Amino acid sequence: FCYRNVAESVSKEKVALLYGNPAYSSVSRLEKYSSCPFAYYVQYGLGARERKIYRLKPPDVGTFMHGVIERFSLCVAEQDLSWRTLDLDWCKEKVSEIVDDMLSEMRGSGIAGSKRYTALALRLKRVVTRAVWLIVEHVRRGSFEPVAYEVDFKEGGAFPPITIELPGGEKVLLTGRIDRVDALKTEEGTYLRIIDYKSGTKDFKLSDVAYGLQLQLVTYLDAIWEQGGMGITPPVLPGGMLYFPIDDPIVAGTPETTEEEIERAIMKQLRMKGLLLADVRLIREMDREIDGASLIIPARINKGDVLGQSSAATLEQLNLLRNHVRRLLEGLCREIMQGNVAIKPYKKKGTTSCKHCSFSPICQFDTERKENTFRQLKEMKDSEIWEKLVSGTT
Protein backbone atom coordinates (compact mmCIF):
# COMPACT_ATOMS: atom_id res chain seq x y z
CA PHE A 1 0.00 0.00 0.00
CA CYS A 2 2.89 2.35 0.69
CA TYR A 3 4.92 1.48 -2.45
CA ARG A 4 5.59 4.28 -4.94
CA ASN A 5 7.06 3.51 -8.37
CA VAL A 6 9.72 6.21 -8.28
CA ALA A 7 13.40 5.97 -9.24
CA GLU A 8 15.49 7.77 -6.63
CA SER A 9 18.45 9.88 -7.73
CA VAL A 10 21.81 8.14 -8.03
CA SER A 11 24.56 9.43 -5.72
CA LYS A 12 27.37 11.56 -7.13
CA GLU A 13 29.94 8.85 -6.30
CA LYS A 14 28.00 6.21 -8.22
CA VAL A 15 27.44 8.57 -11.18
CA ALA A 16 31.23 8.94 -11.48
CA LEU A 17 31.61 5.14 -11.43
CA LEU A 18 28.86 4.66 -14.01
CA TYR A 19 29.86 7.30 -16.54
CA GLY A 20 33.52 8.04 -15.75
CA ASN A 21 35.35 11.34 -15.32
CA PRO A 22 35.30 12.90 -17.81
CA ALA A 23 32.04 11.27 -18.81
CA TYR A 24 31.60 10.09 -22.39
CA SER A 25 28.26 10.23 -24.15
CA SER A 26 26.90 11.14 -27.58
CA VAL A 27 24.29 13.48 -29.00
CA SER A 28 21.98 10.57 -29.89
CA ARG A 29 22.26 9.31 -26.30
CA LEU A 30 21.26 12.72 -24.98
CA GLU A 31 18.19 12.52 -27.22
CA LYS A 32 17.42 9.27 -25.41
CA TYR A 33 17.78 11.05 -22.06
CA SER A 34 15.34 13.73 -23.28
CA SER A 35 12.89 10.96 -24.13
CA CYS A 36 13.16 9.36 -20.69
CA PRO A 37 15.95 9.74 -18.09
CA PHE A 38 15.34 6.25 -16.69
CA ALA A 39 15.66 4.55 -20.09
CA TYR A 40 19.00 6.33 -20.59
CA TYR A 41 20.19 5.21 -17.14
CA VAL A 42 19.27 1.56 -17.70
CA GLN A 43 20.78 1.40 -21.18
CA TYR A 44 23.92 3.53 -20.85
CA GLY A 45 24.49 3.64 -17.11
CA LEU A 46 23.75 0.05 -16.10
CA GLY A 47 24.47 -1.33 -19.58
CA ALA A 48 21.34 -3.52 -19.66
CA ARG A 49 20.77 -5.35 -22.92
CA GLU A 50 18.00 -7.52 -24.31
CA ARG A 51 18.89 -11.18 -24.73
CA LYS A 52 20.42 -11.51 -28.18
CA ILE A 53 18.38 -13.55 -30.63
CA TYR A 54 19.76 -14.04 -34.11
CA ARG A 55 16.93 -12.89 -36.28
CA LEU A 56 16.36 -10.32 -38.97
CA LYS A 57 15.14 -7.02 -37.58
CA PRO A 58 14.59 -3.67 -39.34
CA PRO A 59 17.42 -1.90 -37.40
CA ASP A 60 19.87 -4.54 -38.71
CA VAL A 61 18.82 -3.80 -42.28
CA GLY A 62 19.00 -0.03 -41.75
CA THR A 63 22.49 -0.23 -40.28
CA PHE A 64 23.58 -2.51 -43.08
CA MET A 65 22.33 -0.18 -45.84
CA HIS A 66 23.99 2.73 -44.09
CA GLY A 67 27.26 0.78 -44.14
CA VAL A 68 26.92 0.03 -47.87
CA ILE A 69 26.46 3.73 -48.70
CA GLU A 70 29.44 4.58 -46.47
CA ARG A 71 31.69 2.14 -48.36
CA PHE A 72 30.37 3.33 -51.72
CA SER A 73 31.03 6.99 -50.84
CA LEU A 74 34.57 6.24 -49.64
CA CYS A 75 35.19 4.28 -52.85
CA VAL A 76 34.11 7.33 -54.89
CA ALA A 77 36.44 9.54 -52.83
CA GLU A 78 39.43 7.14 -52.94
CA GLN A 79 39.19 6.74 -56.73
CA ASP A 80 38.90 10.53 -57.05
CA LEU A 81 35.62 10.20 -58.96
CA SER A 82 32.96 12.88 -59.31
CA TRP A 83 29.37 12.07 -58.38
CA ARG A 84 28.36 14.15 -61.41
CA THR A 85 29.96 11.71 -63.85
CA LEU A 86 28.90 8.39 -62.30
CA ASP A 87 27.13 5.94 -64.56
CA LEU A 88 24.03 3.97 -63.40
CA ASP A 89 25.49 0.62 -64.50
CA TRP A 90 28.72 1.32 -62.61
CA CYS A 91 26.69 2.25 -59.50
CA LYS A 92 24.67 -1.00 -59.73
CA GLU A 93 27.81 -3.07 -60.15
CA LYS A 94 29.68 -1.39 -57.29
CA VAL A 95 26.70 -1.61 -54.89
CA SER A 96 26.22 -5.29 -55.75
CA GLU A 97 29.91 -5.96 -55.10
CA ILE A 98 29.84 -4.13 -51.74
CA VAL A 99 26.61 -5.86 -50.59
CA ASP A 100 28.02 -9.29 -51.48
CA ASP A 101 31.28 -8.52 -49.64
CA MET A 102 29.51 -7.30 -46.52
CA LEU A 103 27.08 -10.21 -46.43
CA SER A 104 29.91 -12.71 -46.82
CA GLU A 105 31.69 -11.07 -43.87
CA MET A 106 28.53 -11.51 -41.76
CA ARG A 107 27.71 -15.06 -42.90
CA GLY A 108 26.38 -17.21 -40.10
CA SER A 109 25.19 -14.34 -37.92
CA GLY A 110 22.19 -12.03 -37.91
CA ILE A 111 21.39 -10.81 -41.39
CA ALA A 112 23.38 -13.42 -43.34
CA GLY A 113 22.11 -16.33 -41.26
CA SER A 114 18.56 -15.77 -42.47
CA LYS A 115 16.84 -18.22 -44.83
CA ARG A 116 15.66 -15.15 -46.73
CA TYR A 117 19.29 -14.35 -47.55
CA THR A 118 18.93 -14.32 -51.36
CA ALA A 119 15.73 -12.28 -51.45
CA LEU A 120 17.16 -9.89 -48.88
CA ALA A 121 20.38 -9.42 -50.84
CA LEU A 122 18.40 -8.51 -53.97
CA ARG A 123 16.25 -6.02 -52.07
CA LEU A 124 19.29 -4.45 -50.40
CA LYS A 125 20.98 -4.02 -53.77
CA ARG A 126 17.86 -2.44 -55.24
CA VAL A 127 17.26 -0.02 -52.37
CA VAL A 128 20.88 1.06 -51.99
CA THR A 129 21.36 1.44 -55.75
CA ARG A 130 18.34 3.74 -55.78
CA ALA A 131 19.79 5.69 -52.85
CA VAL A 132 23.22 6.22 -54.44
CA TRP A 133 21.65 7.11 -57.78
CA LEU A 134 19.47 9.65 -55.97
CA ILE A 135 22.62 11.15 -54.44
CA VAL A 136 24.04 11.41 -57.99
CA GLU A 137 20.86 13.21 -59.11
CA HIS A 138 20.98 15.58 -56.13
CA VAL A 139 24.61 16.50 -56.79
CA ARG A 140 23.96 17.01 -60.51
CA ARG A 141 21.00 19.28 -59.84
CA GLY A 142 22.96 21.59 -57.55
CA SER A 143 26.28 23.37 -57.09
CA PHE A 144 27.15 21.87 -53.70
CA GLU A 145 29.92 19.26 -53.77
CA PRO A 146 30.41 16.43 -51.24
CA VAL A 147 33.70 17.21 -49.46
CA ALA A 148 33.75 14.72 -46.57
CA TYR A 149 32.13 11.43 -45.54
CA GLU A 150 31.75 9.82 -42.10
CA VAL A 151 33.15 12.86 -40.27
CA ASP A 152 33.88 11.81 -36.69
CA PHE A 153 33.75 13.84 -33.50
CA LYS A 154 36.10 11.84 -31.28
CA GLU A 155 39.69 11.55 -30.12
CA GLY A 156 41.75 11.18 -33.28
CA GLY A 157 38.75 11.99 -35.52
CA ALA A 158 38.28 14.86 -37.97
CA PHE A 159 37.05 16.92 -35.01
CA PRO A 160 37.65 16.50 -31.27
CA PRO A 161 34.70 15.43 -29.09
CA ILE A 162 32.21 18.19 -28.29
CA THR A 163 33.10 19.21 -24.74
CA ILE A 164 30.40 20.26 -22.27
CA GLU A 165 31.84 21.88 -19.14
CA LEU A 166 29.47 21.95 -16.18
CA PRO A 167 29.36 24.48 -13.29
CA GLY A 168 30.37 21.72 -10.83
CA GLY A 169 33.66 21.16 -12.68
CA GLU A 170 32.58 17.94 -14.43
CA LYS A 171 33.18 17.45 -18.12
CA VAL A 172 31.07 15.49 -20.58
CA LEU A 173 32.64 14.60 -23.93
CA LEU A 174 30.14 14.03 -26.73
CA THR A 175 31.16 11.87 -29.67
CA GLY A 176 29.29 11.51 -32.94
CA ARG A 177 29.47 11.27 -36.69
CA ILE A 178 28.21 13.22 -39.71
CA ASP A 179 27.41 11.01 -42.70
CA ARG A 180 28.26 13.60 -45.33
CA VAL A 181 29.32 17.24 -45.59
CA ASP A 182 28.66 19.24 -48.77
CA ALA A 183 30.25 22.62 -49.53
CA LEU A 184 29.75 25.56 -51.87
CA LYS A 185 32.44 28.23 -52.22
CA THR A 186 31.15 31.77 -52.78
CA GLU A 187 32.52 35.30 -52.48
CA GLU A 188 31.07 35.59 -48.94
CA GLY A 189 32.65 32.32 -47.77
CA THR A 190 32.04 28.57 -47.88
CA TYR A 191 28.49 27.38 -47.23
CA LEU A 192 28.23 23.97 -45.60
CA ARG A 193 25.37 21.51 -45.70
CA ILE A 194 25.33 18.40 -43.55
CA ILE A 195 23.49 15.24 -44.63
CA ASP A 196 22.37 12.42 -42.33
CA TYR A 197 21.30 9.16 -44.00
CA LYS A 198 18.19 7.60 -42.46
CA SER A 199 16.58 4.28 -43.34
CA GLY A 200 12.84 4.70 -43.72
CA THR A 201 11.26 8.12 -43.43
CA LYS A 202 12.45 10.46 -40.70
CA ASP A 203 10.81 13.85 -40.44
CA PHE A 204 12.49 17.00 -39.17
CA LYS A 205 10.40 18.86 -36.62
CA LEU A 206 11.48 22.14 -35.11
CA SER A 207 9.35 21.41 -32.02
CA ASP A 208 11.31 18.16 -31.48
CA VAL A 209 14.56 20.16 -31.63
CA ALA A 210 13.16 22.60 -29.07
CA TYR A 211 12.22 19.72 -26.74
CA GLY A 212 15.63 18.04 -27.12
CA LEU A 213 14.34 15.03 -29.08
CA GLN A 214 16.24 15.91 -32.28
CA LEU A 215 19.62 17.40 -31.43
CA GLN A 216 22.08 15.78 -33.82
CA LEU A 217 21.71 17.89 -36.97
CA VAL A 218 21.86 21.25 -35.16
CA THR A 219 24.74 20.16 -32.92
CA TYR A 220 26.89 18.88 -35.78
CA LEU A 221 26.20 21.90 -37.99
CA ASP A 222 27.05 24.15 -35.05
CA ALA A 223 30.33 22.29 -34.45
CA ILE A 224 31.64 22.55 -38.02
CA TRP A 225 30.25 26.09 -38.35
CA GLU A 226 32.25 27.02 -35.25
CA GLN A 227 35.45 25.08 -35.97
CA GLY A 228 35.71 24.95 -39.78
CA GLY A 229 38.60 22.70 -40.79
CA MET A 230 38.57 19.81 -43.31
CA GLY A 231 40.48 22.01 -45.74
CA ILE A 232 37.45 24.29 -46.17
CA THR A 233 38.17 27.93 -47.04
CA PRO A 234 36.94 30.24 -44.24
CA PRO A 235 34.73 31.97 -43.37
CA VAL A 236 32.37 29.02 -42.86
CA LEU A 237 28.65 29.69 -43.23
CA PRO A 238 25.64 27.41 -42.52
CA GLY A 239 23.77 26.26 -45.62
CA GLY A 240 21.47 23.64 -44.17
CA MET A 241 20.99 20.34 -42.37
CA LEU A 242 19.08 17.51 -43.98
CA TYR A 243 17.91 13.94 -43.52
CA PHE A 244 18.43 11.81 -46.65
CA PRO A 245 15.90 8.90 -46.65
CA ILE A 246 17.05 5.41 -47.66
CA ASP A 247 13.82 3.72 -48.65
CA ASP A 248 12.05 1.78 -51.38
CA PRO A 249 8.76 3.66 -51.83
CA ILE A 250 5.72 2.44 -53.71
CA VAL A 251 4.08 5.10 -55.89
CA ALA A 252 0.64 5.09 -57.50
CA GLY A 253 0.40 4.95 -61.28
CA THR A 254 -1.57 3.74 -64.28
CA PRO A 255 -0.57 1.71 -67.36
CA GLU A 256 -0.13 5.05 -69.15
CA THR A 257 2.29 6.44 -66.53
CA THR A 258 5.68 7.03 -68.12
CA GLU A 259 9.02 5.97 -66.66
CA GLU A 260 9.92 9.63 -66.21
CA GLU A 261 6.73 10.34 -64.24
CA ILE A 262 7.41 7.34 -62.00
CA GLU A 263 10.96 8.53 -61.31
CA ARG A 264 9.70 12.03 -60.45
CA ALA A 265 7.08 10.56 -58.09
CA ILE A 266 9.74 8.43 -56.36
CA MET A 267 12.09 11.41 -56.10
CA LYS A 268 9.30 13.44 -54.51
CA GLN A 269 8.62 10.65 -51.99
CA LEU A 270 12.33 10.56 -51.12
CA ARG A 271 12.73 14.33 -50.85
CA MET A 272 15.17 15.31 -48.10
CA LYS A 273 13.80 16.87 -44.91
CA GLY A 274 15.48 19.34 -42.62
CA LEU A 275 16.22 23.03 -42.30
CA LEU A 276 17.83 25.32 -44.88
CA LEU A 277 19.21 28.85 -44.81
CA ALA A 278 16.42 31.14 -46.01
CA ASP A 279 18.28 32.49 -49.02
CA VAL A 280 16.67 32.14 -52.48
CA ARG A 281 20.03 32.36 -54.24
CA LEU A 282 21.49 29.58 -52.07
CA ILE A 283 18.41 27.38 -52.48
CA ARG A 284 18.76 27.71 -56.26
CA GLU A 285 22.37 26.54 -55.84
CA MET A 286 21.03 23.43 -54.08
CA ASP A 287 18.49 22.75 -56.82
CA ARG A 288 19.13 24.52 -60.10
CA GLU A 289 16.03 22.86 -61.60
CA ILE A 290 13.65 24.13 -58.92
CA ASP A 291 10.33 25.29 -60.36
CA GLY A 292 7.82 25.93 -57.62
CA ALA A 293 8.32 23.16 -55.03
CA SER A 294 11.68 21.39 -55.19
CA LEU A 295 11.77 17.65 -55.81
CA ILE A 296 14.88 17.16 -53.67
CA ILE A 297 14.92 19.69 -50.80
CA PRO A 298 12.19 21.06 -48.46
CA ALA A 299 11.88 24.39 -50.29
CA ARG A 300 9.59 26.25 -52.66
CA ILE A 301 10.27 29.33 -54.76
CA ASN A 302 7.22 31.27 -55.92
CA LYS A 303 6.85 33.72 -58.78
CA GLY A 304 8.97 36.81 -58.44
CA ASP A 305 11.82 34.75 -56.96
CA VAL A 306 10.21 34.79 -53.52
CA LEU A 307 10.72 31.99 -51.02
CA GLY A 308 7.43 30.13 -50.58
CA GLN A 309 6.43 27.51 -48.01
CA SER A 310 9.80 26.08 -47.06
CA SER A 311 11.61 24.59 -44.10
CA ALA A 312 14.06 27.47 -43.85
CA ALA A 313 15.48 29.90 -41.30
CA THR A 314 17.40 33.14 -41.41
CA LEU A 315 20.97 33.37 -40.17
CA GLU A 316 19.70 35.09 -37.01
CA GLN A 317 17.21 32.27 -36.41
CA LEU A 318 19.90 29.62 -36.92
CA ASN A 319 22.04 31.40 -34.34
CA LEU A 320 19.12 31.41 -31.89
CA LEU A 321 18.54 27.71 -32.55
CA ARG A 322 22.14 26.65 -32.03
CA ASN A 323 22.37 28.67 -28.80
CA HIS A 324 19.17 27.00 -27.58
CA VAL A 325 20.58 23.55 -28.40
CA ARG A 326 23.83 24.39 -26.58
CA ARG A 327 21.79 25.25 -23.48
CA LEU A 328 19.81 22.03 -23.86
CA LEU A 329 22.98 19.93 -24.13
CA GLU A 330 24.43 21.55 -21.02
CA GLY A 331 21.17 21.11 -19.12
CA LEU A 332 20.86 17.43 -20.06
CA CYS A 333 24.48 16.73 -19.14
CA ARG A 334 23.99 18.48 -15.81
CA GLU A 335 20.91 16.36 -15.05
CA ILE A 336 22.80 13.17 -15.91
CA MET A 337 25.79 14.06 -13.73
CA GLN A 338 23.47 15.00 -10.86
CA GLY A 339 22.07 11.46 -10.95
CA ASN A 340 18.56 12.25 -12.12
CA VAL A 341 17.12 8.95 -13.37
CA ALA A 342 13.41 9.78 -13.09
CA ILE A 343 10.86 7.58 -14.82
CA LYS A 344 9.52 10.38 -16.98
CA PRO A 345 8.61 9.32 -20.53
CA TYR A 346 6.99 11.85 -22.83
CA LYS A 347 3.69 11.85 -24.66
CA LYS A 348 3.18 13.90 -27.78
CA LYS A 349 0.36 13.86 -30.32
CA GLY A 350 -0.63 10.23 -29.93
CA THR A 351 2.87 8.80 -29.51
CA THR A 352 5.03 8.17 -26.46
CA SER A 353 8.67 7.40 -25.76
CA CYS A 354 7.47 4.06 -24.34
CA LYS A 355 6.28 2.92 -27.78
CA HIS A 356 9.61 1.42 -28.89
CA CYS A 357 11.24 1.11 -25.47
CA SER A 358 12.25 -2.38 -24.33
CA PHE A 359 12.77 -1.42 -20.67
CA SER A 360 9.11 -1.31 -19.56
CA PRO A 361 9.50 -4.60 -17.57
CA ILE A 362 12.18 -2.78 -15.53
CA CYS A 363 10.60 0.63 -14.99
CA GLN A 364 7.07 -0.78 -14.43
CA PHE A 365 5.62 2.56 -15.61
CA ASP A 366 1.88 2.47 -15.01
CA THR A 367 -0.41 5.45 -15.55
CA GLU A 368 -2.86 3.96 -13.03
CA ARG A 369 -0.38 5.08 -10.38
CA LYS A 370 -0.59 8.80 -9.63
CA GLU A 371 3.23 9.14 -9.47
CA ASN A 372 3.56 7.74 -13.01
CA THR A 373 2.54 10.42 -15.49
CA PHE A 374 3.73 11.32 -18.97
CA ARG A 375 5.45 14.61 -19.71
CA GLN A 376 2.94 16.17 -22.07
CA LEU A 377 4.73 17.83 -24.99
CA LYS A 378 2.59 20.22 -26.98
CA GLU A 379 2.93 20.11 -30.76
CA MET A 380 3.94 23.65 -31.73
CA LYS A 381 4.07 25.39 -35.09
CA ASP A 382 7.44 26.59 -36.36
CA SER A 383 6.32 30.22 -35.95
CA GLU A 384 5.59 29.57 -32.24
CA ILE A 385 9.06 28.05 -31.77
CA TRP A 386 10.80 31.05 -33.35
CA GLU A 387 8.74 33.44 -31.20
CA LYS A 388 9.74 31.54 -28.07
CA LEU A 389 13.40 31.48 -29.08
CA VAL A 390 13.38 35.24 -29.65
CA SER A 391 11.68 35.88 -26.30
CA GLY A 392 13.84 33.28 -24.53
CA THR A 393 10.85 31.35 -23.16
CA THR A 394 11.67 27.89 -24.60
N, C-alpha and C positions, 0 to 999 in steps of 0.2 A: 504493500500500500504506500510505502514511503519512497519507493524507487523512482528516480527521475533519469530519463535517458539523455544525459548531458555528458559531453566529453570535457573533462577538466583540463586546464592549461598545463602544458609540459614545463617542467622547471628549466631554468636557464642552463644549468649544468648538463641536463640531458639533451637539450637542444644542441649544445656544442658537440656532444658525442654523436648525435644523429646526423647532423649536417656538416660538421667540421668547422675549422676556423683558419682561413676564410671559408665560408660556405659556398658550395657550388650548386648552381641551379641552371635553369634555362628559361627563355621567355615563354615557351609552350607550357612548361611546368607551372609558371606563375599564372597562366590562363586557367590551369587546372585548380590552382588555389582560389582564384576568383570564383570558380564554379562551386567549389565546396572545400573549405579548409581541411575537413576531416579526411576527405578522399585523397587530398595531397599528402597528408600526414601518413596515412596507411600505405600509400603506394611508394612515396619517395623518402619518407622518414623511416618507417618500419620495413620497407622493402617487400611487402606482401605481394605475392603473385598467385594467379590462378594456376591450378594444376594443368600442366602442359599436355594437350591432346593433339596428336598429329592429324590435323584435318585442314581442309581448305577453307579459309575464312576471307571475307572481303579485304581486311587490312593487309593480309599477306599479299594479295594480288596488287593492291594499291602501292605498297612498298616496292614490290617487284617492278612494276611499270615505271615507277619513279627512278629506280636503279638503271633500267634500260635507257631511259632518256638521258640520265647522267652520263653513262658510258658513251652514248651516241654523240652527245655534245662535246665531250672531251676528245673523242675521235676526230670530230670536225676541227677542233682547235689545234690538236697535235699535227694534223695533216695540212694545217694552214689553209683550210678550205673556207669559202664564203657561203653562208646560208643562201645568198641570192642566186648562186649558180648551181645549187644541188639539183640533181635529177631524181624524179620519182622512183625510177627503177633502182637507182643506186641506194636510195633511202630504204626501199623495201628489202633489198639484199642485205644491207648493213644491219637493219633491225632484226631480220631473221637470224643472222649470224650471232648477234649479241644475245638474243633470247635463247637460242640453242645452247650457247656457251654457259649462260647463267643457270639454265635448267639442269645442264649436265653437272655443274658444280654442286647443285642442291639435291641431286638424285638420292632417293631413299629417305628424304625428310621433307615434311610439310608439303609444299606445293608440288614437288616432283614425285612424291610418293603416291599421289592421287591416281586412281584408275582413269580419271578424266584427263590425264596428262596430255594426250594428243589434241583433244578438242580445246583444252585450255591453251596450249601452245599456239594454236592457230588463232584463237581469239586475241591473245596477247599481242601477237604479231600484227593483227589487223588494227587493234586499238592504238598501239604505240606508233605504227606507221602513219596512221591518221594524225596523231598528235605531232609527230616531227614534221609532217608535211604542212600542218597548220602553222607551225613555227616558221617554216620557210615562207609561207604566204604572208604571215604577219611582217616578217623582216622585209620582204619585197615591197609590201604596200607602204612602208614607212622609211624614214631616214635614220632611225635609231639602229645602232649596231650592237650585237652582243659582245661584251668586252671581258666578261668573267663568268665562270660557272662554279657552282658549289663553293661559294665564298664563306669560309669559316670564321667564326668569332671564338677563338680559343687560343691557348698557349701554343705558339708555333704556327698559328693559322695566318690567313691574310690580314686579319685584324685581331688585336688582343681581346680577351673577354670584356664584356661590358661591366664595369665596376660600379656597384652601388654602395656608397659609404653611408652608414647609419649614424645617427646622433650618439648612440651608445658606444661607438668605436668599432662595431662589427663591420665586416665587409662581406658582400655577397657578389660572387663572380658569375655572370650570366653568359653561357655559351649558346651558340646557335649557328645557323647556316642559311645563306641566301641561295636559292637555286640558280638564279641568273641575274646578271646586272647588264642593262643596256645603256648606251651613252650616245649623246648627240652634242657635238662641238659647235658652238655658236660664238658670235662676237662678245656676248655677255658672259660666257663661261660654258662649262660642260653640264648639260642636263642629264641627270641619272634617272633610270626607271628600274625598279626591282620587280622581278617576276617570281612568284611562288607556284610551283606545280602542285595541283590538287587532283587526286582521283575522285571521280564523281563530280557533283556540282556543289561548290562552296560559295555562298554569297558573302558580300562584304557589307556589313551594316555599321554605320557610324555610331549607332546607339550601343552596339556590342563593344566597340572600341572604348566608348565613354565608361562602360561598366567594367572594363578590364577583361572581357571575354575574348577579344581579338586584339592582341598587342604586338604580334610578330612583325607585320608589315610596317607599322609606324616606327617601331623600335629600330628595325634594321635600316630603314630609310634614314632615320635620324642619325644613326651611327656613321653611315658612309657620307652623309651630308656634312656631318661635323668633322670627320677625320680625313675624307678624301682618300688619297692613296691609289693603289692599283695602276699606277702610271697614268692616271687621269689628270688632264690639264686643269688647274684651278682657275677661277673659283668654281666650286661645285654647287650646282643648283638642283632642287628637287623637281623631277618631271612627273613622277607618279609611282604608285604601288599597285600591283595587280595580281589576282589569282588567275592562273592559266589552267582550265579544266582538262583533265585527261579522262575522256569518256567515249562511249560508243552510242550516240543518240539515235533514236528512231524518229524519222520525220514523216509527216503525212504527205501523200502524193496521189496522183492518178496515172493511168497508163500513158496519158499525154504529157506528163511532167518530164521536162528535159533533164539531162545529166547536170547541166549548168545550174538549173533551178534547185535541184537536189543538193548540190554542193553549197549553194548560197544558204539554203535552209539549215544545213548542218553547221555551217560557219556561224550562222546567227545563234544557233543553240549553244555553240561552244564559245560564244563571245566572252572575253575576259571581264572580270568584275574587280572593282577596286576604287581607287581615288586618284584623280589626275589633277595637275596644275591647271587652273582655269585660265587658259591662254589659247585663244583660237589658233594663233600661228603655230604654237607647239603641238596642238592636237592634230592640225593638218600634217605636221611632220611625223606624227605617229600613224596616220592613215591618210595617205595622199589621195586615196580614192573615195574619201568620205563624201557622201551626198545625202544630206539629211542625217538620219541615224547611222552611226558606224556599224559595220558588220563585225569588227574585231575588238573595239574598245567601248567602255560605257560612256559614250559621248554623242552629242547631236549638234550639228551646226545648221541653224536656220538661215533663211534668206537674209541678205544684207551682211553676211559673215558674222552673225551673232550667235553666241553659244546658247543652245537650247537646253532641254532637259538632260542634264549630264551629271555624272558622279564626279564633281570637280570642286576644288577649293582654291581660294586665292593664296598667295604666299603668306599673307598675314594669318589666314586661317590655319594653314599648315604649321606655322610656328606655334599658334595657340594649341593645336592638337598635339604636337610633339612635347610641348611643356606639360600638358595635362598627362600624357602617357608617362613622362619621367616621374611626375608626382605619384602616379599610380604604382609604378614599379617600386619606388622607394617605400610607399605605404605598405604594399604587399610583402616586401622583404622584411620590413619592420615587424609586421604581424607574425610572420614565420619565426623570426628570431626571438620574439617574445613568447613563443610557445602556444600561440592561439591555434587550437585544433578543433574549433567548434563544428558541430554537425549543423551546417547551415547551407543546404543546397538552394539553388534559385529556381524560380518559376517565372516563365515569361511567355506570354501569348500561346498558351496551350502546350508548351514544352517545359521540361525540367532537366536539371543537371543529373537527376537520378535515372533518366531514361536509358542511357548507355553505360551506367556505372555498375561495376561488378562487385562493389563492396557493401551492398545493402545488407547481406547477412551479418556483416560486422557492425555497421552503425546502427542497425535496427530502427532506422528512421520510420516514425509512424505518426501520421497527422492526427490520429485519434488522441495522441498525448498532447497536452497544451504546450509543453516545452518544445515540441517538434513542429516548427512552422517553416514554410518556405520564405525565402527573401523574395518579395514580389518586385520584379523589375518591369517598369512601365516601358512599353514600346514607344519611342519618341521619334518624331520626324527630324530630318537632318537640320531643318531651320531652327528647331527647338534646341538641338545640341549646340549649334553655333552660337545661339543667343546665350546659353548657359556658360559656354567657354569664354565669351566676351565679358560676361558679368562675374565670372569666377564662382558660379554656384553649382558646378558639377561635382 
